Amino acid sequence: MFRVLPALLVLSAALLAACDRTPTGSSPYPGGPTADGKVKVLAEASLPATSLSAMGYTAAQLGQAQANGLRSTTLPAIGSGLLALPSGEFVGITDRGPNEDHLDASGKADGKIFPLPDFSPTLVRFRVEGNAIVPQAYTRLTGSQGQGITGLTNLSGEELPFASQASTSPLAFNQSGMDTEAIARFPDGRFITVEETSPSVAILSASGQVLVRYTPASKTLPNAGYPVKNILPDVLTQRRVNRGFESVSLSDDGKSAWVTLQSPMGDAKADAYKGSRVLRTLKLDVSDPLNARVVGEYLTLGSAIADYPAGGKQADLKVSDTTWISGDKLLLLERAGGLVQLFVEDFSGATNVLGHADEGKLTFENTATNLGALGIKTSARTLVFKSTDAGITDDKLEGVTLLSPSTVALSNDNDFGIGDNKTGAPSKLWIVQLGQRLR
């Protein structure tokens, strides 16, 4: 359950109850768009140096993590997903924890280093005070017996986990491990999250216990420390390595969930797929969260990499979060080098390809395929935000949540100060007023 900061001296039950408080008075966020139609940053906050011991890790564990190559133990990454609570506070979620590429003798990546292998994905409840993010409580994700699930990979064929760069033998796989990347909350206080390894969807109790994990049909995970139901289309096992689900949206009534792949499927080096822009989005009926059903599968067309200032390969483009707007409309966060963009994705006119003859193949992702000739329509998209217009230079934004019809909050993933984070950048939050209403 929520692990309370010692200085707060507040019972965990009270912290959980805070998630259900209704706001008093009017919303502090603008209900309408900016007068000039341009985006505007209303607030920016950073997480001060915060020891990972606040998440429950011992001095011995952190000392070993540093010996394994973790450069900092005071840069938690709490923004891989983001949601706003009725109380005015936020909940962020970490990913699988500190990690970076493990290199073989030739300098080629052959797995991932997990310098703190006991790390388990964690929910962080926080408030914003001025320009500071102030953590209130931590919830480590656990299995049915209360054990931390870890962020380690599950099976052979996935990234090999190593403890350090010096390690020549990998750590054991863990079928309970998840690389969580987004978060949404049901009206009754339970959570839904996704992860990018399998990829999969998971339902969490209010206290962080994994109640069920939904995986592709052929990924049964019999040794996971919680229930697993393999109800997702099996074609998803063909996702690119570590490019599964990084987004989840939940309707306000808690009955419909949407998840979008981070990248197109298919070998990014193969001619047929390296230029692909086609992403798959699932719609799930979660009116009974523990017995979810896939009721839709749709296609989304990502931007061309040429639209991004850093250029690069089409495979560099990523969808890192979505949040529900209304009906079949989602706000989608797309990013690549030098830019983050928000699009309204409208699936109301998109073709449901669930049950289509080619659904189980990579026909849709093949750049030679004419989707129109197959009678398939992708979601319709409208651009509503560019980070460069707001003066935001961080291009690793991974969380978005709607605060009002024209105001959003954005969060970054600072990678725990390892891997891509070469500057020691902290976790950050931005509150942005848009130039148009979304609802």
N, C-alpha and C positions, 0 to 999 in steps of 0.2 A: 504494500500500500504506500501512500505518500510518505516519504521519509522526511520528517520535519527538520529544518535547520535547528540545531540546539539552541541558538540564541532566541528563537521565536517562542519557545516554551508553549506551544499550542498543540493540543491533541490532534492526532491524525483524523479522527472523526469530524472534528470541527473544520479541518482543511477540506475534507471531501464535501462537507455540507456547503462550503463556500462556492463550489462549482454550481450549486443549484440556487444561489441567491439571485433574485431578480433585481435589476438596477433600479435605484431610486432616482426620481426626477427624469429629466430629458437626457437623450444621448449627447455625449460631449463631442460627437463627430458631426461634421456638416451633412445635412440631408440632401443638399443639392450640389451640382457641379460648380467648379470655379467660374467666376463671372466672365473671364476671358477665354474659357474653353481650353486652357492649358493646364497640364498636371502641375501639382504643387506639393512639395514635401511639407507636411505640417509638424512632424516631429521625427527625431532620430535618436535612438538610444543604444547603448552598448553594455555588454556584460562586463563588469570589472573582473580583474583576476580572481578566479574562484577555484580553489583546489578540488580535484576530483574526489578528495576524501569526503566532500559534502554529499557525494553520491553513494557513499558507503565503502569506499575502497581504503584499505589499510595502508599505513606507511610502508610496510614491507612489500605490498603489492605494487605500490607506486614506485618504490625504489627499484624493483625488478623491471618494471615497465621502462624506466629511464635507462637501465642497463641494457634493455632490449632495443633501445633506440628512440623512445618517446622523448622528444625535445622539450616539451613543457607539460606539466601536470596541472596547469592553472588556466587552460584555455578550453573549457567544455564547449562542445558544438551542440547547441540546443535548438537549432532552427531548421532541421531537415523537413519539418512539417509544422504547421501552425494552425491554431484555432482560437477564436475569441469566446470567452465565457460571458454569461449574462451579468456576472458581477463586475465586468470591466477589466478583469484579468485575462491572461492568455495561458494557453498550454502549448509548449513546443515539444518536439520529440527528437531524440538523437537518432543517428543511424547505428550501424553495428559497432561503432567505437573507433578508436585510433587505428588506422591502418594505412599502409602504403605498399607499393610494389616490392616483391621479393625478386631479386635478380639472380640468374644462374651465372655460371663461370664466364659465359660469353657476354654478359651484360643484358641479356634478354629477360623480360618479366616472365616468371614461371609460377607465380602465385602471389599471395598477399601476406604481409607481415602484420601480425596482431600482437603488439608489444604488451598489451594488457588483455590477455586472452579470456580472463574471467569477466570482462565487461559485458553487461547486458543492456540492450536498448532501454532507454529511460524517458519517461514523461516528466517534463519540468513545468510546474505551474509558477507563473511570475507576474509581477506587475511592473509598470513603467513609472518611475519617479524622476521627473525632469529628463535628463539625458542618460539615465541609468536604468538598466534592467535589474530588477531586484527579485531573485528567486524566493519562492515561498515554500515549496515542497518538491520532493522528487519521488517518482514512482518507478521502481525497477520492474520490467516485465518478467513475469515468472510463469513456470509451468504449474501443473495441477497439484504438485507436492510442495510448492513454494520455492523451488529452485530457480535461480536466474537462468534465462534461456540462452544467453550469450549471443554474439553476433557472428559466430563461426559458420562456415559453409556446411552444407548438409551431406553431400554425396560425392562420390567419384565422378569426374566430369565437370565439376565446378572448380572454382579457384582453390588451389591448394593453400591451406593456412600454415604459416610459419610463425614462430615466436620472435625471431630476429633475423637480420640479414645474414648473420653468421650461421644460422641454422641450416643444416643440410637435410634433416629429416622433418617432414611436416608434422604438425599437430594432428590429433584425431579429428575427424569430422564430427559434427554434432547435429543430429536431425532436428533438434529443437531450435537451432540458431536461426535468427532472422536479421536481415539488413533493412530495418524499418525506415520508411521514407516519408510518410504523410500521416495525418491524423484528422479524424472528424468525430463528433460526439452525438450519440443518440439522445432523444429527449429524456430517457430514463437514467442517463449518466454513464452507460456503457460507451465504449469507444470502438471505432473501426480503424484499422491501419492496413498498410500494404508493405510489401518488401520486394526488392528487385532481384533477388537471387533465383527464386524458383521459376517464375514469380508467383506470389500468393497474396491472399487477403486474410486478415485475422480479426476476430472479434475479441475485445478485451473487457474484463470487468472494470468497474470504477476504481478498483484497487490494483489494476495492472495484471491480473491473471489472464493468460491466454485461454479463452473458453472454447474456441475452435479456430482452426486454420484451414482455409480453402485453397487447394493446390490443383495443378493440372492433372488430368485423369491418370497418367502413368506415374505420377509422383506420390506414392502412398505414405511414405515416411512412417513405417510401423514402429520405430523406436523413439519417436518424438515424445516429449514429456507432457503432452496435452492431446486432445482429440484432433484428428485430421480428417477432412472430407475432401476427396479428390473430384470436385464437381466442375472445375474450370476446363475450357477447351484445351485439348492436349497439344494443339498447334503452338501454344504459348511456350512449350519447352524449347522451341526453336528461337527464343529470344536471344539476342546477343549477350555475351557474358557480362554480367553485372548491369544489364540494361532492361530489367524487368519493370515492375510497377514502381513509380515514384510519385504517384498522385492518387488522391481519392476525394470524391465529393459525395455528400449525403444530403438528401432533400430535408427540408425543415421538419417534415413529419416523420423522418427516420425510416421511410418505407422503401426508398430507392437509393442505390449507391452506384457510382460510376468510377471506373478505374481505366487509366490510359497507359499504354506502354511508353516507356521513356524514349525509345528509338524504334525505327522499323526493324522487323525481323529479316533474317537472311544474312549471309556472310558479307561483311562490310568491305571485303577485298574482292568479291566476285563481281564481274561486270554487270550481272543481272540485278544486283542489289546495292552496290556501293553508292549509287545516286538516288536510292529510294527515299521518298518523303512520306510514305504511307504508314500511318500508325493505327493500331487497333485499340478500340475503346469498348469495354464491356459495361452493360447495364445489369445490375443484380436487384432482384426483389429481396429486400432484407426486412420485410415487415415482421418476419420471425428471424431475428439475426442468427440464431443457432441452426437454422435450416434454410439458408439462403439458396436462391435459384438464379441461374443465369438466364435472363429473359431477352437480352439483346446483345448484338455485336456489330459495331459500326466502324467506319473508316474515317480517319482525320488526315488531312493533308498538311504536313508541316511546311514551314517557310523554306525557301531556298537559302543555302548557306551564303550565297552572294549578298543576301540582305543584311548580313552581319559584318561589322567593320573589320574584324580580325580575319575574315575569310576562313580558309581551312578546308576540311573535307565535309561532305554532307553528313557523314556519320558523327560529326562533332555536335550536331544539333540535338538538344534534349528537351523533353517535356518534364518539368520538375514538380509541378503541383497543379491542382485544379480546385476550385471551390464552386459550390452550387449557387446559381442565381435564381432561377425559377423554371418550372416545367422541364423542358429538355435542353435548357441553356446552362452552360458552365463557363466559368472564367478560367482560362488556361494560361499557365506560366510556361513560356518557352525561352530557352537561353542558348547562347553560344558565345564565343570569344568577343568580349567588348560590349555586349548588349543583352538586356533582358526585355522581353515583350509580353504583354498581356493581351489575349484575344478573347472575345466572346465567341464560344463555339456553340452553334445551334444545331442540335441533332434532330429537330422535329421533321425535317425533310430528308434526312439521311436514310440510306437503305440498310435495313437489318439483314446482315449476311449470315446470321446464325442459321444453320441448316442449309446454307448454299452449297452447291456441289464442290466449290473450290475453297470452302471455309477452312478445311483441314490442311491445305497446301499453302505455299507462299506465292500463289498466282497474283494476288492483289499487290504484293510488295515488289514483284518483278517490274522493272522499269519499262519493259516491252509491252506490258499489259495496258490495254485501253479500257479503263473502268467504265466509261460511258457506253462502250460497245457491249459490255456485260449488263448494262442497265443499272449500274451501281452509282449512287450519288454519295459523295462525302459530306461531312458536316459543313455548314456555312460559317465563315469566320469574319469577325470585325475587329480590327486593331483598336485598342483603347489606351495603350500605355507603352512608352518606350523609356527605359531607364535613363538614356542619355538626355531626354527632355527634362528629366527631374534632377539631373546632376548627380545621379547615383553611379558611382564608378565600379562598385562590386558587381561582378557578373556571375557570381555563384549564389544567386538567390534561389532558394528551394522551398519556401513556404509562402502561401498567400491565403488570406481570409478576408471576407467581406464584413466591414464594420457598419456601413450604412449604404443606401442606394448608390452613393458616389464616392465612398471612402474605403480604402483597402489598407491592410497591414501586410508588410513583406518581411521575411526573415532570411538570413543567409546561413550557409553551412561553412563554418571556418575550419572543418576537418581536424579539430582538436590540435591545431598547430603543427600538423604533420602532413605529409603528402604534398598536395598542391599549395598549402598555406606556407609560403616561404617568408612571410613578413610578420608573423605573430598577430595577425588580425583577430579581433575578438568576435564573438557572436553579436549580431546587431539586429535591430528592428527599425523599420521605417513605416510611418503612417502617411499615406498619400491620398490627397484629394484629386479625383479625376476630373476631366473636362466634360464628362457626360454622365448621365444616370444609367445604371445597369438594371435597375428595377423601376 
